[in-house]
Amino acid sequence: MATRRKEIHNQGQTDLGRAAVKLFAANERMNQMLIEHLAPEAWTANTPGNIRTIAAIFTHVHNVRAKWIRLTAPHLKVPRQLNRSQITRQEASAGLAESAVRCEEMLAEALGESGGRIETFLRDGWAKPLPAGPEMLCYMIAHEAHHRGQVCMLAHQLGFKLPGKVTSALWNWEKLLK
């Protein structure tokens, strides 16, 4: 994956393209950090009301990425959908890593020097397309940040609070961007 990330980074030749790929990679590191540090019991713990489990939240993030790729950049390899009722932490981690690389490829094509192959970001049939520019990157990261917040709050509510060093690391952009 590291070699492919370097190739993608070089593909996004504009400053914005390089930054987009780097920012999305940092975004993915946050997801991986949460999965790694969650108490194993939190993964499929029963939730109050009719809300998603933590496993289902991370599955949703991956499956939405696959949808964005399928709709926006169908020429890229679309990652397979994950099943939220049977997903392990390891499977979710691997699936998210794969879909992150595809999203980075999509961002490099949309915002790179050779930009233009991807002109619009198609999120869903119900949503208006967004320009394939900063709006696309911001939407993608905001969507995932929202769900990371849900995971942190749900873990806390279920009695599996993440260590302060982990939640603080989510804000350490100096490290995350390396």
NUTI-724246 format. One line per field, with one value per residue (C-alpha): residue in three letters; y, z, x. Coordinates in pm, whole numbers, padded with zeros to 5 digits. Layout:
REM residues N
rest = (ALA ...)
y = (Y ...)
z = (Z ...)
x = (X ...)
***
This chain:
REM residues 178
rest = (MET ALA THR ARG ARG LYS GLU ILE HIS ASN GLN GLY GLN THR ASP LEU GLY ARG ALA ALA VAL LYS LEU PHE ALA ALA ASN GLU ARG MET ASN GLN MET LEU ILE GLU HIS LEU ALA PRO GLU ALA TRP THR ALA ASN THR PRO GLY ASN ILE ARG THR ILE ALA ALA ILE PHE THR HIS VAL HIS ASN VAL ARG ALA LYS TRP ILE ARG LEU THR ALA PRO HIS LEU LYS VAL PRO ARG GLN LEU ASN ARG SER GLN ILE THR ARG GLN GLU ALA SER ALA GLY LEU ALA GLU SER ALA VAL ARG CYS GLU GLU MET LEU ALA GLU ALA LEU GLY GLU SER GLY GLY ARG ILE GLU THR PHE LEU ARG ASP GLY TRP ALA LYS PRO LEU PRO ALA GLY PRO GLU MET LEU CYS TYR MET ILE ALA HIS GLU ALA HIS HIS ARG GLY GLN VAL CYS MET LEU ALA HIS GLN LEU GLY PHE LYS LEU PRO GLY LYS VAL THR SER ALA LEU TRP ASN TRP GLU LYS LEU LEU LYS)
y = (00000 00243 00214 00271 00577 00725 00664 00831 01121 01182 01156 01452 01698 02022 02154 02100 01749 01652 01808 01628 01289 01362 01486 01185 00953 01131 01091 00717 00694 00830 00554 00287 00430 00406 00049 -00051 00102 00015 -00244 -00569 -00591 -00252 -00369 -00540 -00432 -00390 -00027 00160 00209 00127 00267 00115 -00080 00043 -00239 -00117 00243 00150 -00082 00209 00435 00176 00098 00468 00512 00222 00396 00726 00545 00349 00663 00915 00710 00386 00328 00259 -00079 -00055 -00224 -00498 -00411 -00530 -00701 -00509 -00805 -01031 -00793 -00840 -00556 -00699 -00721 -00366 -00237 -00407 -00294 00066 00061 -00056 00192 00474 00404 00410 00740 00882 00775 00942 01264 01263 01236 01502 01755 01666 01835 01594 01683 01685 01313 01347 01664 01599 01412 01191 01099 00932 00937 01174 01429 01695 01640 01851 01989 01758 02004 02119 02066 01696 01657 01851 01646 01318 01412 01571 01253 01039 01283 01272 00894 00895 01123 00874 00591 00782 00882 00539 00366 00602 00550 00173 00187 00144 00494 00538 00641 01014 00957 00807 01080 01343 01172 01229 01600 01556 01664 01699 01322 01227 01410 01224)
z = (00000 00081 -00271 -00425 -00202 -00333 -00691 -00620 -00445 -00755 -00976 -00799 -00941 -00837 -00485 -00424 -00566 -00351 -00044 -00109 -00129 00183 00378 00288 00389 00729 00753 00698 00963 01210 01119 01155 01489 01627 01510 01656 01999 02048 02313 02126 02318 02181 01818 01820 02159 02177 02130 02286 02063 01697 01616 01433 01612 01584 01336 01128 01134 00994 00741 00632 00584 00361 00164 00104 -00027 -00266 -00384 -00439 -00645 -00846 -00928 -00966 -01099 -01241 -01428 -01093 -00923 -00696 -00359 -00266 -00022 00336 00542 00864 01049 00997 00978 01200 01302 01080 00778 00834 00871 00548 00359 00474 00375 00025 -00021 00109 -00163 -00429 -00287 -00297 -00663 -00732 -00559 -00746 -01076 -00980 -00836 -00999 -01288 -01523 -01353 -01570 -01605 -01306 -01326 -01074 -00748 -00747 -00392 -00439 -00658 -00416 -00380 -00631 -00777 -00635 -00829 -00828 -00629 -00271 -00217 -00292 -00049 00226 00190 00204 00514 00690 00634 00795 01080 01164 01191 01392 01639 01659 01724 02003 02170 02133 02276 02573 02627 02613 02881 02647 02657 02435 02612 02613 02425 02137 02116 02144 01863 01634 01651 01597 01234 01236 01282 01081 00770 00759)
x = (00000 00286 00427 00083 00033 00361 00248 -00086 00088 00300 -00007 -00169 00081 -00082 -00039 -00410 -00397 -00100 -00262 -00593 -00424 -00217 -00520 -00731 -00446 -00433 -00812 -00769 -00497 -00753 -00999 -00732 -00620 -00973 -01022 -00687 -00752 -01119 -01188 -01270 -01599 -01706 -01699 -02039 -02171 -02549 -02641 -02932 -03231 -03213 -02867 -02572 -02305 -01947 -01883 -02178 -02051 -01711 -01876 -02096 -01791 -01626 -01944 -02013 -01660 -01720 -02037 -01853 -01590 -01849 -02046 -01763 -01471 -01612 -01284 -01114 -01138 -01442 -01383 -01629 -01905 -01866 -02139 -02198 -02347 -02045 -01748 -01445 -01216 -00942 -01174 -01299 -00944 -00834 -01146 -01104 -00736 -00830 -01115 -00892 -00635 -00909 -01041 -00689 -00662 -00996 -00884 -00553 -00740 -00992 -00748 -00418 -00241 -00412 -00741 -01045 -01095 -01324 -01532 -01808 -01837 -02144 -02240 -02576 -02885 -03062 -02780 -02682 -02335 -02052 -01758 -01458 -01252 -01212 -01586 -01541 -01250 -01428 -01745 -01556 -01358 -01658 -01862 -01595 -01524 -01895 -01884 -01560 -01735 -02021 -01776 -01598 -01924 -02082 -01773 -01786 -02160 -02115 -01845 -01548 -01403 -01098 -00777 -00705 -00379 -00580 -00843 -00566 -00373 -00672 -00580 -00206 -00200 00179 00209 -00098 00024 00357)
***
